Amino acid sequence: MEKIIFIQTGVGIDTHGQDITKAAKRAVKNAIHSNSMPGLNAYLPGESLDRMKVNIVLAIPADQTLLDQDQVKAEIPYGEVTLEIVDGGLATTSGIILREQDDTNDLMYIVNAAVQVGY
C-alpha cells in the first residue's frame, strides 16, 4: 500500500466453539460497520473504490493455521484485500464448557483487527 488514508479497529469474540475464523470475521465487521466514508473516492486513484487497497492486520491468540483467510477477506466489500496475521489477541476462559455449542474446552477467543484503507 502506497498511502494509508485511515485505519479502523475492531474486536471480535467467539465465546464458545473455539472458532478463530468466526472471531476474526467479527473483529473485521466491528471495525468497518460503524463508519461511513462518503469522500473516500476523491482520494483514490481514478476516484474508484475498485482502486482501493485494504490491509487487514489480525492479532490472533491461537489456531492461526485454522483461520480461513478467504472468509475474513470476504468481509471487505470493495478493493484489493490483503491479510497480515500477528501474535496477539486473547484466549481466556469462558467459565464453562458447552458441548452443544461445539466447545472442546472452556476457552473463548478474542481477536483484534486493524483495517488499513488506502491505495
Secondary structure, DSSP 8 states (H G I E B T S, - for coil): ---EEEEEEEEEEE-SS--HHHHHHHHHHHHHTT---TTGGGGSGGG-GGG-EEEEEEEE-S-GGG--HHHHHTT--SSEEEEEEEE-SEEEE-SS--GGGT-SSSEEEEEEEEEEEE-
